[in-house]
Amino acid sequence: MKTVIQRVSKASVTVDGKVISSIGNGLLVLLGIEEADGKEDIEWLAQKTANLRIFNDEHGIMNRSVMEVNGDIIVVSQFTLHAQTKKGNRPSYIKAAKPDVATPIYDEFVKVLEQKTRKKVGTGVFGADMKVELLNDGPVTITMDTKNKE
């Protein structure tokens, strides 16, 4: 699983002209899933996301998690995070999981993240044409990959 996590002042997801998820202060998580991803990836990534200390404390130092600042989270599926661009100019998405594999993993990730944060997590619509708006706060943008845990 690959993610791009952005600390936001606000974010929303719109599908067919209707806002389906909207948050203020919190995290926008773009999530890419590949065929090899499983329960261990879900657990590790949900734990890291919930506890990532990228919010400022009273001294202006990034030392608080989304839970500690009572922030919200939106998770949006994004297969393009698995783009391979080595050959040519047209990206290949061969490593991205097909919807029948990716959808249950996406759903489980959201469920585990909700359990860890004890809050409802907003979502996009898997496979839909989504319009994602955000105001990146900082800017703070973190990438994580469960196959390369740095």
Secondary structure, 3 states (H helix, E strand, C coil): CEEEEEEEEEEEEEECCEEEEEECCEEEEEEECECCCCHHHHHHHHHHHHHCCCEECCCCCEEECCCCCCCEEEEEECHHHHCECCCCCCCECCCECCHHHHHHHHHHHHHHHHHHHCCCCEECCCCCCEEEEEEEEEEEEEEEECCCCC
